[in-house]
């Protein structure tokens, strides 16, 4: 089994490991004042982090009723940050995503958001990183060590999954405080998210033999097109990126 596939197989246990500590830190750090004041949300990142932002746009808007604009870090930092509507305190919120916390464009985007008067949040696994130092609120995403070789680059799967989970739990937290969901609905939703571990395992078991068969059949193909809409638009972008990274093609 290759190392990327091992990461995929580890996801059900990863969810069980990080759900409670991540949910706890989000409920402590995302306070009532911020949840009630927020009117516009900008979720920014590069590469996989941008895909995580795209995948959770629908969740934020349907659960919280807040306008969510997922953008690449460069798009936000170089263009959108200067156009943020001037409004009351904590009405504009910028979430910068970077597991390493060292992606220069995302650090810049969060800095520009703060300078424009937005409340800034770093979603990162590196709390002492440049990104964390730029943000007002740090959401420390636990990504437990995973044994893999140090001499080769392995396409990230666990980090993307952890960022997605963090964003979903932030959306649930905001909905809880704003009252767009009842307490019972919030509890049920958190339980469903934790229960995804079983669904993920069943999906892996069902899809792995089909994926292996398709990979053998398509091994000599030169071009692939991935299509998706809604949250699956992000999935199509993410999977396309993983195939490029895993195969070494350009």
C-alpha positions in Angstrom: 0.0 0.0 0.0 1.5 3.4 -0.9 1.8 6.2 1.6 -1.0 8.3 0.2 -3.4 5.4 0.4 -2.3 4.9 4.0 -3.3 8.4 4.7 -6.7 7.8 3.3 -7.2 4.7 5.4 -6.2 6.7 8.5 -9.0 9.2 8.1 -11.7 7.5 10.2 -9.4 7.2 13.2 -8.1 10.8 12.6 -11.6 12.1 12.9 -12.1 10.3 16.2 -8.8 11.6 17.5 -9.2 15.3 16.7 -12.9 16.0 16.8 -13.2 16.7 20.5 -10.1 18.8 21.0 -10.8 20.8 17.9 -14.5 21.4 18.8 -13.4 22.4 22.3 -10.9 25.0 21.1 -13.4 26.4 18.6 -16.1 26.8 21.2 -13.7 28.6 23.5 -12.1 30.9 20.9 -15.1 31.8 18.7 -17.0 33.8 21.3 -20.6 35.1 21.4 -19.7 38.6 20.5 -18.0 37.6 17.3 -20.8 35.1 16.3 -23.5 37.6 16.8 -21.7 40.5 15.1 -20.4 38.8 12.0 -22.1 39.8 8.8 -19.5 38.8 6.1 -17.0 35.9 6.1 -13.9 35.6 3.9 -12.2 32.2 4.0 -8.8 32.3 2.3 -6.0 29.9 1.5 -3.8 28.5 -1.2 -4.0 25.1 -2.9 -5.6 22.5 -0.7 -6.5 25.1 1.9 -8.4 27.1 -0.8 -10.2 23.9 -1.7 -11.3 23.4 1.9 -12.7 26.9 1.9 -14.7 26.2 -1.3 -16.0 22.9 0.1 -17.5 24.6 3.2 -19.1 27.7 1.6 -22.5 26.1 1.4 -22.3 24.9 5.0 -21.5 28.4 6.3 -24.3 30.1 4.4 -27.0 27.5 5.1 -26.2 27.0 8.7 -25.3 30.5 9.8 -27.1 32.8 7.3 -23.8 34.7 6.9 -22.4 35.6 3.5 -19.3 33.5 2.8 -16.7 34.4 0.2 -14.0 31.7 -0.3 -11.0 33.1 -2.1 -7.4 32.3 -2.9 -5.1 34.2 -0.6 -3.7 36.3 -3.5 -7.2 37.3 -4.7 -8.2 38.4 -1.3 -4.9 40.1 -0.2 -4.2 41.9 -3.5 -7.8 42.8 -4.5 -10.7 42.1 -2.2 -9.2 43.3 1.1 -9.2 46.8 -0.1 -12.9 46.6 -1.0 -14.2 45.2 2.3 -17.2 47.3 3.3 -16.5 49.6 6.2 -18.8 48.7 9.0 -19.1 48.1 12.8 -16.6 46.1 14.8 -16.4 42.3 14.2 -18.8 42.5 11.2 -16.1 41.4 8.8 -14.3 38.1 9.6 -11.3 36.7 7.7 -10.3 33.1 8.2 -6.8 32.2 6.9 -6.1 28.5 6.4 -2.6 27.0 6.4 -1.6 23.9 8.2 2.1 25.0 8.2 1.2 28.6 8.9 4.1 29.6 6.7 2.4 30.2 3.3 3.4 33.7 2.5 0.3 34.6 0.4 -2.0 33.5 3.3 0.0 35.4 5.9 -0.2 38.5 3.6 -4.0 38.0 3.2 -4.7 37.9 6.9 -2.5 40.9 7.5 -4.4 42.9 4.8 -7.7 41.8 6.3 -6.6 43.0 9.7 -5.4 46.3 8.3 -8.8 46.7 6.6 -10.5 46.3 10.1 -11.7 42.7 9.9 -11.5 40.2 12.7 -8.8 37.7 11.7 -8.7 34.0 12.5 -5.8 31.6 11.8 -6.8 28.0 11.2 -3.5 26.2 11.5 -1.6 23.2 13.0 1.3 25.5 13.8 0.3 28.0 16.6 3.7 29.7 16.6 3.8 30.3 12.8 3.9 33.6 10.9 0.1 33.1 10.1 -0.8 32.7 13.8 1.2 35.8 14.7 -0.8 37.9 12.2 -4.2 36.7 13.4 -6.2 37.9 16.4 -7.7 34.4 17.0 -5.7 31.1 16.6 -7.6 27.9 16.0 -5.0 25.2 16.7 -5.9 22.2 14.5 -4.4 19.0 15.9 -2.9 16.9 13.1 -1.3 13.8 14.9 2.0 12.6 13.6 1.6 10.0 10.8 4.5 7.7 9.9 5.7 8.4 6.4 9.1 8.7 4.7 10.9 12.0 5.2 12.9 11.7 1.9 9.9 12.0 -0.5 7.0 14.3 -0.8 3.6 12.7 0.0 0.4 14.5 -1.3 -1.5 15.8 1.7 -4.8 14.2 2.6 -4.9 14.3 6.4 -4.2 18.1 6.5 -7.0 18.9 4.0 -9.4 16.7 5.9 -8.5 18.4 9.2 -9.0 21.9 7.7 -12.4 20.9 6.4 -13.4 19.6 9.8 -12.3 22.8 11.5 -14.3 24.9 9.1 -17.5 22.8 9.6 -17.2 23.0 13.4 -16.7 26.8 13.1 -19.9 27.0 11.1 -21.8 24.9 13.6 -20.5 27.1 16.5 -21.7 30.3 14.8 -25.1 28.7 14.1 -25.4 27.6 17.7 -24.7 31.1 19.1 -26.8 33.0 16.5 -29.7 30.7 17.1 -30.1 29.6 13.5 -30.2 26.1 14.8 -31.8 24.9 18.0 -29.7 23.3 20.7 -31.1 19.9 19.8 -30.2 20.5 16.1 -26.7 21.6 17.0 -26.1 18.5 19.2 -27.4 16.3 16.5 -25.2 17.9 13.9 -22.1 17.5 16.0 -23.0 13.9 16.5 -23.4 13.4 12.8 -20.1 15.0 12.0 -18.4 12.6 14.5 -20.3 9.8 13.0 -18.7 10.5 9.6 -15.9 8.2 10.7 -18.1 5.2 10.1 -19.3 6.6 6.8 -15.8 7.3 5.6 -14.7 3.8 6.4 -17.7 2.3 4.5 -16.9 4.7 1.6 -13.2 3.5 1.5 -14.2 -0.1 1.6 -16.7 0.3 -1.2 -14.6 2.6 -3.4 -11.1 1.1 -3.1 -11.6 -1.9 -5.4 -13.4 0.2 -7.9 -10.6 2.8 -7.8 -7.9 0.2 -8.3 -9.8 -1.2 -11.3 -10.2 2.3 -12.8 -6.6 3.2 -12.2 -5.4 0.1 -14.1 -7.8 0.8 -16.9 -6.8 4.4 -17.3 -3.1 4.2 -16.5 -2.0 5.1 -20.0 -4.5 7.9 -20.5 -2.9 11.3 -21.0 -5.7 13.7 -20.0 -8.3 13.7 -17.3 -11.2 16.2 -16.7 -12.7 16.4 -13.2 -16.2 18.0 -12.9 -18.2 18.9 -9.9 -20.6 21.5 -8.6 -21.5 22.9 -5.2 -19.2 21.4 -2.5 -18.1 18.8 -5.1 -16.5 21.5 -7.1 -13.9 21.7 -4.4 -13.6 17.9 -4.4 -12.9 17.9 -8.2 -10.1 20.5 -7.7 -8.6 18.7 -4.8 -8.6 15.3 -6.5 -7.1 16.7 -9.7 -4.3 18.3 -7.6 -3.6 15.0 -5.8 -3.4 13.1 -9.1 -0.9 15.6 -10.4 1.1 15.5 -7.2 1.1 11.7 -6.9 1.9 11.0 -10.5 4.5 13.8 -10.9 2.9 15.0 -14.2 2.6 18.6 -15.0 
